[in-house]
Amino acid sequence: MTVSLIRVTENAERLIEEAGRTCYQSFDKADDTSHERLIKVLIKSGHDSVLEHAAATFVISGVSRALTHQLVRHRIASYSQKSQRYCKEGQFEYVIPDKLKELGGNTLDLYNKLMAEIQCTYDSLMQAGLKAEDARFVLPNACTTEIVVTMNFRALRHFFHERLAPTAQWEIRQVASEMYDLLTAVAPTVFSLSDKLKLSGKEESL
Ligand SMILES: Cc1cc2nc3c(=O)[nH]c(=O)nc-3n(C[C@H](O)[C@H](O)[C@H](O)COP(=O)(O)OP(=O)(O)OC[C@H]3O[C@@H](n4cnc5c(N)ncnc54)[C@H](O)[C@@H]3O)c2cc1C
């Protein structure tokens, strides 16, 4: 799995401050660190719409289609995903869940064998003249993919609220965790480490 932050609004937290201060006409209160104070107040008071002025774009690759199916349920976002209509899966790669790797032995063999059989069937269907858009019907959820996602900061906070939680599925939790860390580096007030620990249910480890 690779998660890269390829674009983010320049001076995102300053932009959020500027938008917030427009509401209160409080530009005279701006100083070197005032964006941190104001953003904390905005978030605490639920004035979340101001966060929508900043956005980030990620490339996520080497993840399963099971993962992206969950990701694209988040509607306040834009997506571009590798197509299984236009890109042939000549040698598809697949995700092996850690729990399955731990089981190993025959169970892991069974899984790998099935993936190899699926590849053979896919190739045979293609050789028989089926288009990739139809041959792909045999491909598994485990098949890896690549997706570009753009979300604004408000939508991202909502995404993290749902997908960093201990109740979320492991693969999307991992992706969310990497996305969060990348954002903490550029917008540490909106995406603070303490919030991440709270959302991940790890607050007590501090
Ligand atoms: C632990 C977990 C288990 C899940 N299990 C399942 C499952 O078994 N089956 C399943 O189908 N899904 C499941 N989901 C997906 C879930 O139902 C949501 O589709 C997904 O998490 C996206 O959340 P969202 O709609 O809040 O986000 P977004 O689509 O990004 O929307 C963000 C917010 O905008 C508002 N909004 C967006 N669209 C509308 C609208 N049409 N009307 C009103 N308000 C709107 C809402 O406030 C929403 O919270 C699961 C999610 C989690 C985290």
The ligand as an SDF file (V2000), in Angstrom:
LIG
                    3D

 53 58  0  0  0  0  0  0  0  0999 V2000
  -17.7590    0.8030   10.5570 C   0  0  0  0  0  0  0  0  0  0  0  0
  -18.5480    1.0180    9.3040 C   0  0  0  0  0  0  0  0  0  0  0  0
  -19.3680    0.0120    8.8250 C   0  0  0  0  0  0  0  0  0  0  0  0
  -20.1180    0.1990    7.6650 C   0  0  0  0  0  0  0  0  0  0  0  0
  -20.9060   -0.8210    7.2100 N   0  0  0  0  0  0  0  0  0  0  0  0
  -21.6680   -0.6370    6.1060 C   0  0  0  0  0  0  0  0  0  0  0  0
  -22.5330   -1.6770    5.6240 C   0  0  0  0  0  0  0  0  0  0  0  0
  -22.6060   -2.7590    6.1720 O   0  0  0  0  0  0  0  0  0  0  0  0
  -23.2670   -1.4420    4.5090 N   0  0  0  0  0  0  0  0  0  0  0  0
  -23.2350   -0.2340    3.8500 C   0  0  0  0  0  0  0  0  0  0  0  0
  -23.9510   -0.0600    2.8640 O   0  0  0  0  0  0  0  0  0  0  0  0
  -22.4200    0.7600    4.2770 N   0  0  0  0  0  0  0  0  0  0  0  0
  -21.6480    0.5950    5.3820 C   0  0  0  0  0  0  0  0  0  0  0  0
  -20.8240    1.6110    5.8040 N   0  0  0  0  0  0  0  0  0  0  0  0
  -20.7280    2.8380    5.0050 C   0  0  0  0  0  0  0  0  0  0  0  0
  -21.5540    3.9850    5.6150 C   0  0  0  0  0  0  0  0  0  0  0  0
  -22.9200    3.6590    5.6820 O   0  0  0  0  0  0  0  0  0  0  0  0
  -21.3740    5.2710    4.7770 C   0  0  0  0  0  0  0  0  0  0  0  0
  -21.8900    5.0660    3.4780 O   0  0  0  0  0  0  0  0  0  0  0  0
  -19.9400    5.6950    4.6350 C   0  0  0  0  0  0  0  0  0  0  0  0
  -19.2640    5.5520    5.8500 O   0  0  0  0  0  0  0  0  0  0  0  0
  -19.8770    7.1550    4.1780 C   0  0  0  0  0  0  0  0  0  0  0  0
  -20.3330    7.9630    5.2290 O   0  0  0  0  0  0  0  0  0  0  0  0
  -21.1590    9.2760    4.9780 P   0  0  0  0  0  0  0  0  0  0  0  0
  -22.3910    9.0120    4.1830 O   0  0  0  0  0  0  0  0  0  0  0  0
  -21.3590    9.9270    6.3150 O   0  0  0  0  0  0  0  0  0  0  0  0
  -20.0880   10.1700    4.1580 O   0  0  0  0  0  0  0  0  0  0  0  0
  -20.2760   11.1520    2.9480 P   0  0  0  0  0  0  0  0  0  0  0  0
  -20.9720   10.5010    1.8260 O   0  0  0  0  0  0  0  0  0  0  0  0
  -18.9170   11.7310    2.6650 O   0  0  0  0  0  0  0  0  0  0  0  0
  -21.1890   12.2700    3.4990 O   0  0  0  0  0  0  0  0  0  0  0  0
  -20.7070   13.1610    4.4930 C   0  0  0  0  0  0  0  0  0  0  0  0
  -21.8940   13.7440    5.2110 C   0  0  0  0  0  0  0  0  0  0  0  0
  -22.6580   14.5440    4.2950 O   0  0  0  0  0  0  0  0  0  0  0  0
  -24.0330   14.4050    4.6040 C   0  0  0  0  0  0  0  0  0  0  0  0
  -24.7120   13.7790    3.4470 N   0  0  0  0  0  0  0  0  0  0  0  0
  -24.1150   13.2780    2.3410 C   0  0  0  0  0  0  0  0  0  0  0  0
  -25.0520   12.8370    1.4860 N   0  0  0  0  0  0  0  0  0  0  0  0
  -26.2570   13.0390    2.0830 C   0  0  0  0  0  0  0  0  0  0  0  0
  -27.5880   12.7760    1.7080 C   0  0  0  0  0  0  0  0  0  0  0  0
  -27.9130   12.1990    0.5560 N   0  0  0  0  0  0  0  0  0  0  0  0
  -28.5640   13.1190    2.5570 N   0  0  0  0  0  0  0  0  0  0  0  0
  -28.2910   13.7040    3.7350 C   0  0  0  0  0  0  0  0  0  0  0  0
  -27.0340   13.9620    4.1780 N   0  0  0  0  0  0  0  0  0  0  0  0
  -26.0420   13.6450    3.3440 C   0  0  0  0  0  0  0  0  0  0  0  0
  -24.1380   13.5090    5.8390 C   0  0  0  0  0  0  0  0  0  0  0  0
  -24.1160   14.3270    6.9850 O   0  0  0  0  0  0  0  0  0  0  0  0
  -22.8670   12.7070    5.7750 C   0  0  0  0  0  0  0  0  0  0  0  0
  -22.4450   12.1940    7.0310 O   0  0  0  0  0  0  0  0  0  0  0  0
  -20.0520    1.4410    6.9610 C   0  0  0  0  0  0  0  0  0  0  0  0
  -19.2250    2.4580    7.4510 C   0  0  0  0  0  0  0  0  0  0  0  0
  -18.4710    2.2600    8.5950 C   0  0  0  0  0  0  0  0  0  0  0  0
  -17.5780    3.3760    9.0800 C   0  0  0  0  0  0  0  0  0  0  0  0
  1  2  1  0
  2  3  1  0
  2 52  2  0
  3  4  2  0
  4  5  1  0
  4 50  1  0
  5  6  2  0
  6  7  1  0
  6 13  1  0
  7  8  2  0
  7  9  1  0
  9 10  1  0
 10 11  2  0
 10 12  1  0
 12 13  2  0
 13 14  1  0
 14 15  1  0
 14 50  1  0
 15 16  1  0
 16 17  1  0
 16 18  1  0
 18 19  1  0
 18 20  1  0
 20 21  1  0
 20 22  1  0
 22 23  1  0
 23 24  1  0
 24 25  2  0
 24 26  1  0
 24 27  1  0
 27 28  1  0
 28 29  2  0
 28 30  1  0
 28 31  1  0
 31 32  1  0
 32 33  1  0
 33 34  1  0
 33 48  1  0
 34 35  1  0
 35 36  1  0
 35 46  1  0
 36 37  1  0
 36 45  1  0
 37 38  2  0
 38 39  1  0
 39 40  1  0
 39 45  2  0
 40 41  1  0
 40 42  2  0
 42 43  1  0
 43 44  2  0
 44 45  1  0
 46 47  1  0
 46 48  1  0
 48 49  1  0
 50 51  2  0
 51 52  1  0
 52 53  1  0
M  END
$$$$
